[in-house]
């Protein structure tokens, strides 16, 4: 019997208490506390009573790993090394955890960050003291800024030689302090369960990075301890506003003639209710780039992304709106939300009125708030407004269609996106790297509403695409996993394509190879600088993939692209499709 955690509110479904296997629950079953769907749950402990017995004497590392497993940690990404061997061996012994060896610690941190974004649950990254620890920092800052729960574990030199200039000793506690929501050093055996429990609790509740350093000698100390259960140690995060605020928001919506919904990443999970609200009040839905795919972009009231890579329809409708209903958005400068009358929904109270005053600010989970709001609004049909929305969307789609010609070589980016849009499965998980291809993806790719998207949203780090796809293939093994990247971003982490091959991760990498740091080149043009040091010396990427033991396909002609995508998707193992891409934004 097992336990399952709702990643929205932390309610625990215990099969032994309920008498029904979680897998046997109907597909439309919902969390009895917050209403989250069944796919919002993740497995905690494999055996309900496994943690109740203190058992024989074990090492601190084994106790630490057992505590992680009890709280649902299933994956550890990292590189073994001298100061972390005790923990690595404990992971080896515990069949509840899977260890994925990477070729660079940055990849381990990016994988843990992407796993947290995609699932709402914690994965761990593990490495040695000193350089291993510092190499985690970029991926962990990605997790920090995108509010992804991650547990970072680093080895540390033996306690007896701390401060004596020992090789690979740095002040790791100070180094991780600005990254972490929890930061500790496990200095004694007696701290093993408590510190791990606190680290995981902070990562889950505060949605951020928790870090623990464990001295090499402490890892090997003998110790026996009862493992701390998840239940009774975590707050339930079911949060919903009082009725008078809900009624005030409903009244403001009913009075609006041109309302627009802007959905951010915090609206994930409330798609059905958000769609019903949109239809009831005749309001179009624009998304932030990070929330792209939240709803089916082919649907009538979806008007694409708003912001610097958004649609003309979204820009005009938001600009001319008389009320914005903003759900789960951080008001990033790239989203470019203007000052308007605003009804705002966010779980984080500090996000309410962050940039502009809100007419009504609703603090709560969007999964709980939006259904209540939908039930309270009266809803008035606005046929003229709906007609305007339909025309603006049609104009936008015609513009995109004109961009997708397949003429000429190298292949134009909009045509590549068009082919991927036609070929990728409707439930694919897409990991997007950072680069100019993001611009084309954001404006030209029409997501189905069932597809998932992950990328480095706030840090905007190149090199995150491949690790994100690797994490996605672990989190969703039954779904097609796609990496869309550029030659600049891929080259930063290409060594870990070997990790994908070693673990037979069925990822499909579509590489926009334009021989340039294309986004930087465009920025140089815009700011009046000469084009300099943006050209790239590339290898034969398809041959590189083959040398790694995977399939590599090179595409130079637009007429070959559709067939190459089909071939890649049909192959069961990892594939890299190297697409010779036009570096010019306007062809």
TILOPA-199172 format. One record per residue (C-alpha): residue in three letters; x, y, z. Coordinates in steps of 0.25 Angstrom, whole numbers, padded with zeros to 4 digits, always signed. Example, Ala and Ser with C-alpha at 12.3 -4.5 7.8 and 13.67 -1.06 7.14 Angstrom:
// residues 2
ALA+0049-0018+0031
SER+0055-0004+0029
This chain:
// residues 587
UNK+0000+0000+0000
UNK+0005+0014-0003
UNK+0002+0029+0000
UNK+0001+0040-0010
UNK+0002+0055-0008
UNK-0006+0066-0015
UNK+0005+0075-0021
UNK-0005+0087-0020
UNK-0010+0086-0005
UNK-0001+0074+0001
UNK-0013+0066+0004
UNK-0009+0051+0006
UNK-0017+0040+0000
UNK-0013+0027+0008
UNK-0017+0014+0001
UNK-0017+0006+0014
UNK-0027+0016+0021
UNK-0036+0018+0009
UNK-0036+0003+0005
UNK-0036+0007-0010
UNK-0023+0007-0019
UNK-0020+0021-0024
UNK-0019+0015-0038
UNK-0033+0009-0037
UNK-0039+0023-0035
UNK-0047+0028-0046
UNK-0040+0038-0056
UNK-0049+0049-0052
UNK-0046+0048-0037
UNK-0042+0060-0030
UNK-0034+0064-0018
UNK-0045+0065-0007
UNK-0038+0077-0001
UNK-0034+0086-0012
UNK-0041+0080-0024
UNK-0028+0077-0032
UNK-0028+0066-0042
UNK-0023+0052-0040
UNK-0010+0055-0049
UNK-0006+0066-0038
UNK-0003+0055-0029
UNK+0011+0048-0027
UNK+0015+0036-0019
UNK+0021+0037-0006
UNK+0025+0025+0002
UNK+0024+0011-0005
UNK+0020+0004+0007
UNK+0011+0010+0017
UNK+0018+0005+0030
UNK+0033+0004+0025
UNK+0037+0017+0032
UNK+0031+0012+0046
UNK+0042+0003+0050
UNK+0056+0008+0054
UNK+0063-0005+0050
UNK+0077-0009+0051
UNK+0089+0001+0052
UNK+0091+0008+0039
UNK+0100+0019+0034
UNK+0096+0034+0034
UNK+0096+0033+0019
UNK+0086+0022+0019
UNK+0077+0029+0029
UNK+0078+0042+0021
UNK+0074+0035+0008
UNK+0063+0027+0015
UNK+0057+0040+0020
UNK+0057+0046+0006
UNK+0050+0033+0001
UNK+0039+0034+0011
UNK+0036+0048+0007
UNK+0035+0044-0008
UNK+0048+0047-0014
UNK+0050+0037-0025
UNK+0062+0043-0033
UNK+0076+0047-0030
UNK+0084+0054-0041
UNK+0099+0055-0040
UNK+0113+0051-0041
UNK+0120+0043-0030
UNK+0133+0047-0024
UNK+0141+0046-0011
UNK+0134+0055-0002
UNK+0120+0049-0006
UNK+0123+0034-0007
UNK+0115+0031+0006
UNK+0102+0037+0001
UNK+0104+0031-0013
UNK+0106+0017-0007
UNK+0093+0019+0001
UNK+0085+0023-0011
UNK+0091+0010-0018
UNK+0085+0002-0006
UNK+0071+0008-0006
UNK+0063+0002-0017
UNK+0052+0014-0015
UNK+0062+0024-0022
UNK+0068+0024-0036
UNK+0082+0030-0038
UNK+0085+0037-0051
UNK+0099+0040-0053
UNK+0102+0052-0062
UNK+0114+0058-0068
UNK+0114+0072-0062
UNK+0107+0076-0049
UNK+0100+0088-0056
UNK+0092+0077-0063
UNK+0088+0071-0050
UNK+0083+0084-0045
UNK+0076+0087-0057
UNK+0069+0073-0057
UNK+0065+0075-0043
UNK+0059+0089-0046
UNK+0051+0084-0058
UNK+0046+0072-0051
UNK+0041+0081-0040
UNK+0034+0090-0050
UNK+0028+0079-0058
UNK+0023+0071-0046
UNK+0022+0080-0034
UNK+0030+0070-0026
UNK+0045+0070-0021
UNK+0056+0063-0028
UNK+0071+0063-0023
UNK+0084+0067-0029
UNK+0096+0062-0022
UNK+0111+0065-0023
UNK+0124+0067-0016
UNK+0130+0079-0009
UNK+0137+0090-0016
UNK+0136+0090-0031
UNK+0124+0080-0031
UNK+0116+0089-0022
UNK+0119+0102-0030
UNK+0116+0095-0043
UNK+0102+0093-0038
UNK+0099+0108-0036
UNK+0094+0112-0050
UNK+0083+0101-0050
UNK+0079+0104-0035
UNK+0078+0119-0038
UNK+0068+0114-0049
UNK+0060+0107-0039
UNK+0061+0118-0029
UNK+0055+0128-0039
UNK+0045+0119-0045
UNK+0040+0114-0031
UNK+0043+0100-0034
UNK+0045+0090-0021
UNK+0059+0084-0021
UNK+0068+0077-0011
UNK+0083+0080-0013
UNK+0093+0071-0006
UNK+0107+0074-0006
UNK+0119+0066+0001
UNK+0128+0074+0010
UNK+0142+0071+0015
UNK+0144+0064+0029
UNK+0141+0072+0041
UNK+0154+0070+0047
UNK+0161+0077+0035
UNK+0151+0089+0033
UNK+0158+0102+0032
UNK+0172+0096+0030
UNK+0173+0099+0015
UNK+0168+0085+0011
UNK+0167+0083-0004
UNK+0153+0085-0010
UNK+0149+0092+0003
UNK+0141+0105+0001
UNK+0131+0112+0010
UNK+0119+0105+0004
UNK+0109+0110+0014
UNK+0111+0124+0010
UNK+0112+0121-0005
UNK+0098+0114-0005
UNK+0092+0125+0005
UNK+0086+0134-0006
UNK+0081+0122-0014
UNK+0074+0114-0004
UNK+0061+0115+0004
UNK+0067+0105+0014
UNK+0082+0104+0016
UNK+0089+0095+0026
UNK+0101+0086+0030
UNK+0099+0073+0036
UNK+0109+0073+0046
UNK+0105+0061+0055
UNK+0098+0048+0053
UNK+0086+0052+0062
UNK+0082+0063+0052
UNK+0081+0053+0040
UNK+0065+0052+0040
UNK+0062+0065+0045
UNK+0070+0074+0036
UNK+0066+0066+0023
UNK+0051+0067+0028
UNK+0053+0082+0029
UNK+0060+0083+0016
UNK+0049+0076+0009
UNK+0038+0083+0016
UNK+0044+0097+0012
UNK+0046+0093-0002
UNK+0032+0088-0004
UNK+0025+0099+0004
UNK+0033+0111-0001
UNK+0035+0105-0015
UNK+0050+0107-0015
UNK+0064+0101-0013
UNK+0068+0094+0000
UNK+0083+0091+0002
UNK+0090+0082+0011
UNK+0105+0080+0012
UNK+0109+0067+0019
UNK+0124+0065+0024
UNK+0130+0052+0018
UNK+0133+0046+0032
UNK+0118+0049+0037
UNK+0113+0041+0025
UNK+0119+0028+0030
UNK+0116+0029+0045
UNK+0107+0018+0050
UNK+0093+0022+0054
UNK+0079+0017+0057
UNK+0067+0026+0056
UNK+0052+0025+0053
UNK+0049+0032+0040
UNK+0039+0044+0041
UNK+0026+0043+0033
UNK+0021+0053+0023
UNK+0007+0053+0029
UNK+0006+0062+0041
UNK+0019+0070+0037
UNK+0014+0078+0026
UNK+0003+0089+0025
UNK-0009+0088+0016
UNK-0008+0099+0006
UNK-0023+0099+0002
UNK-0025+0114+0002
UNK-0037+0122-0003
UNK-0042+0136-0001
UNK-0053+0141+0008
UNK-0067+0141+0001
UNK-0068+0157+0001
UNK-0055+0158-0007
UNK-0060+0147-0017
UNK-0073+0155-0018
UNK-0066+0168-0021
UNK-0057+0161-0032
UNK-0070+0156-0038
UNK-0077+0169-0038
UNK-0065+0176-0045
UNK-0065+0165-0055
UNK-0080+0166-0058
UNK-0078+0181-0060
UNK-0067+0180-0070
UNK-0070+0182-0085
UNK-0057+0177-0090
UNK-0050+0168-0080
UNK-0038+0160-0083
UNK-0032+0148-0075
UNK-0017+0147-0074
UNK-0013+0134-0069
UNK+0001+0132-0063
UNK+0009+0119-0059
UNK+0001+0120-0045
UNK-0012+0116-0053
UNK-0007+0103-0057
UNK-0017+0092-0052
UNK-0029+0101-0054
UNK-0031+0100-0069
UNK-0045+0094-0069
UNK-0050+0105-0059
UNK-0043+0116-0066
UNK-0049+0112-0080
UNK-0063+0112-0074
UNK-0061+0126-0068
UNK-0055+0131-0081
UNK-0068+0126-0088
UNK-0077+0130-0078
UNK-0072+0145-0078
UNK-0068+0145-0093
UNK-0054+0148-0089
UNK-0042+0144-0098
UNK-0030+0137-0091
UNK-0016+0142-0093
UNK-0005+0135-0086
UNK+0009+0138-0081
UNK+0020+0131-0089
UNK+0023+0122-0077
UNK+0008+0118-0077
UNK+0008+0115-0092
UNK+0000+0102-0094
UNK-0009+0105-0082
UNK-0021+0104-0091
UNK-0023+0099-0105
UNK-0018+0111-0114
UNK-0027+0106-0125
UNK-0039+0109-0117
UNK-0047+0121-0120
UNK-0044+0130-0108
UNK-0030+0127-0108
UNK-0022+0139-0113
UNK-0008+0134-0111
UNK+0003+0140-0102
UNK+0004+0154-0098
UNK+0017+0161-0097
UNK+0030+0163-0105
UNK+0028+0151-0113
UNK+0013+0151-0113
UNK+0002+0152-0123
UNK-0004+0164-0129
UNK-0018+0160-0125
UNK-0014+0159-0110
UNK-0006+0172-0111
UNK-0019+0180-0116
UNK-0029+0173-0108
UNK-0021+0175-0095
UNK-0018+0189-0099
UNK-0033+0193-0101
UNK-0038+0185-0089
UNK-0046+0191-0078
UNK-0043+0180-0068
UNK-0031+0170-0067
UNK-0033+0157-0059
UNK-0019+0153-0056
UNK-0017+0139-0051
UNK-0004+0134-0045
UNK+0005+0144-0053
UNK+0018+0150-0047
UNK+0016+0163-0056
UNK+0030+0161-0062
UNK+0035+0172-0071
UNK+0035+0163-0083
UNK+0020+0160-0081
UNK+0017+0175-0082
UNK+0004+0175-0075
UNK-0001+0190-0075
UNK-0008+0198-0064
UNK-0023+0195-0064
UNK-0034+0191-0055
UNK-0029+0178-0049
UNK-0035+0166-0042
UNK-0023+0158-0038
UNK-0022+0144-0033
UNK-0009+0138-0027
UNK-0005+0129-0016
UNK+0006+0138-0012
UNK+0001+0150-0005
UNK+0013+0158-0009
UNK+0009+0157-0024
UNK-0004+0164-0021
UNK-0002+0178-0026
UNK+0013+0176-0029
UNK+0013+0186-0041
UNK-0001+0192-0041
UNK-0012+0194-0031
UNK-0022+0183-0032
UNK-0037+0186-0031
UNK-0039+0173-0024
UNK-0027+0164-0020
UNK-0031+0149-0017
UNK-0020+0141-0010
UNK-0022+0126-0012
UNK-0020+0114-0021
UNK-0025+0117-0035
UNK-0030+0103-0035
UNK-0040+0107-0023
UNK-0042+0121-0027
UNK-0046+0121-0041
UNK-0057+0111-0040
UNK-0063+0119-0029
UNK-0062+0132-0037
UNK-0068+0125-0049
UNK-0080+0121-0041
UNK-0082+0135-0036
UNK-0081+0143-0048
UNK-0095+0145-0056
UNK-0089+0145-0070
UNK-0094+0154-0081
UNK-0093+0150-0095
UNK-0085+0160-0103
UNK-0087+0157-0118
UNK-0080+0169-0124
UNK-0068+0167-0115
UNK-0067+0152-0118
UNK-0067+0156-0133
UNK-0056+0165-0131
UNK-0048+0155-0124
UNK-0050+0145-0135
UNK-0046+0154-0146
UNK-0033+0158-0138
UNK-0029+0144-0136
UNK-0032+0141-0151
UNK-0023+0152-0155
UNK-0012+0147-0146
UNK-0013+0133-0152
UNK-0012+0138-0166
UNK+0000+0146-0162
UNK+0007+0133-0157
UNK+0002+0126-0169
UNK+0009+0136-0178
UNK+0022+0134-0170
UNK+0023+0118-0172
UNK+0027+0117-0187
UNK+0037+0106-0189
UNK+0045+0113-0200
UNK+0060+0114-0200
UNK+0072+0109-0192
UNK+0076+0110-0181
UNK+0062+0106-0175
UNK+0054+0118-0169
UNK+0051+0116-0154
UNK+0036+0119-0156
UNK+0035+0107-0166
UNK+0042+0098-0156
UNK+0032+0102-0145
UNK+0021+0099-0155
UNK+0026+0085-0157
UNK+0028+0082-0143
UNK+0014+0088-0140
UNK+0008+0078-0150
UNK+0016+0066-0145
UNK+0018+0066-0130
UNK+0008+0058-0122
UNK-0003+0066-0115
UNK+0002+0061-0102
UNK+0017+0063-0104
UNK+0026+0069-0093
UNK+0034+0080-0099
UNK+0047+0086-0093
UNK+0051+0099-0099
UNK+0065+0104-0098
UNK+0068+0119-0098
UNK+0071+0126-0111
UNK+0065+0132-0124
UNK+0057+0119-0126
UNK+0049+0123-0114
UNK+0044+0135-0121
UNK+0039+0127-0133
UNK+0033+0116-0123
UNK+0026+0126-0115
UNK+0019+0133-0126
UNK+0017+0122-0136
UNK+0015+0109-0129
UNK+0001+0106-0125
UNK+0000+0097-0113
UNK-0011+0087-0111
UNK-0014+0089-0097
UNK-0010+0075-0094
UNK+0005+0078-0097
UNK+0014+0082-0086
UNK+0025+0092-0087
UNK+0037+0095-0078
UNK+0049+0105-0080
UNK+0058+0114-0072
UNK+0047+0125-0071
UNK+0053+0136-0061
UNK+0068+0132-0061
UNK+0067+0131-0076
UNK+0079+0121-0077
UNK+0084+0115-0089
UNK+0088+0100-0088
UNK+0075+0097-0080
UNK+0068+0090-0092
UNK+0075+0077-0092
UNK+0074+0075-0077
UNK+0060+0079-0077
UNK+0056+0068-0087
UNK+0064+0058-0080
UNK+0056+0061-0067
UNK+0043+0061-0075
UNK+0046+0047-0080
UNK+0048+0042-0066
UNK+0035+0049-0061
UNK+0026+0045-0072
UNK+0032+0032-0079
UNK+0019+0029-0086
UNK+0019+0042-0094
UNK+0028+0047-0105
UNK+0039+0056-0100
UNK+0044+0068-0109
UNK+0056+0077-0108
UNK+0056+0089-0116
UNK+0069+0096-0116
UNK+0079+0104-0123
UNK+0094+0101-0127
UNK+0098+0111-0116
UNK+0090+0105-0105
UNK+0092+0091-0108
UNK+0108+0092-0109
UNK+0108+0097-0094
UNK+0103+0083-0089
UNK+0105+0074-0101
UNK+0114+0065-0093
UNK+0101+0060-0086
UNK+0095+0055-0098
UNK+0103+0043-0094
UNK+0095+0042-0082
UNK+0082+0042-0090
UNK+0089+0030-0098
UNK+0094+0023-0086
UNK+0080+0023-0080
UNK+0073+0021-0093
UNK+0064+0033-0091
UNK+0055+0034-0103
UNK+0057+0049-0105
UNK+0056+0056-0118
UNK+0066+0068-0120
UNK+0062+0077-0131
UNK+0074+0086-0133
UNK+0073+0100-0140
UNK+0087+0101-0146
UNK+0089+0115-0151
UNK+0104+0116-0148
UNK+0101+0128-0139
UNK+0097+0133-0125
UNK+0085+0138-0133
UNK+0078+0145-0121
UNK+0091+0153-0118
UNK+0093+0156-0133
UNK+0079+0162-0133
UNK+0081+0170-0120
UNK+0094+0175-0126
UNK+0086+0180-0138
UNK+0075+0187-0130
UNK+0085+0194-0121
UNK+0094+0199-0133
UNK+0106+0190-0130
UNK+0114+0184-0141
UNK+0111+0169-0142
UNK+0123+0163-0135
UNK+0127+0150-0128
UNK+0113+0143-0130
UNK+0117+0134-0141
UNK+0120+0119-0136
UNK+0129+0108-0140
UNK+0121+0096-0140
UNK+0123+0081-0141
UNK+0115+0072-0150
UNK+0104+0070-0139
UNK+0097+0058-0146
UNK+0111+0051-0147
UNK+0113+0055-0132
UNK+0100+0048-0128
UNK+0104+0035-0136
UNK+0117+0035-0129
UNK+0110+0035-0116
UNK+0102+0023-0120
UNK+0089+0030-0123
UNK+0083+0033-0137
UNK+0087+0046-0144
UNK+0079+0052-0155
UNK+0084+0065-0163
UNK+0074+0073-0171
UNK+0078+0083-0181
UNK+0066+0084-0190
UNK+0052+0088-0186
UNK+0046+0077-0194
UNK+0053+0067-0185
UNK+0049+0073-0172
UNK+0035+0066-0170
UNK+0041+0052-0173
UNK+0052+0055-0163
UNK+0043+0058-0152
UNK+0034+0046-0155
UNK+0047+0037-0155
UNK+0052+0043-0142
UNK+0038+0041-0135
UNK+0037+0027-0139
UNK+0051+0023-0133
UNK+0050+0018-0119
UNK+0063+0023-0114
UNK+0070+0037-0113
UNK+0071+0045-0127
UNK+0077+0058-0131
UNK+0072+0065-0143
UNK+0082+0075-0148
UNK+0074+0086-0156
UNK+0082+0095-0164
UNK+0075+0108-0161
UNK+0074+0122-0167
UNK+0081+0132-0157
UNK+0073+0144-0163
UNK+0060+0148-0155
UNK+0054+0154-0167
UNK+0056+0146-0179
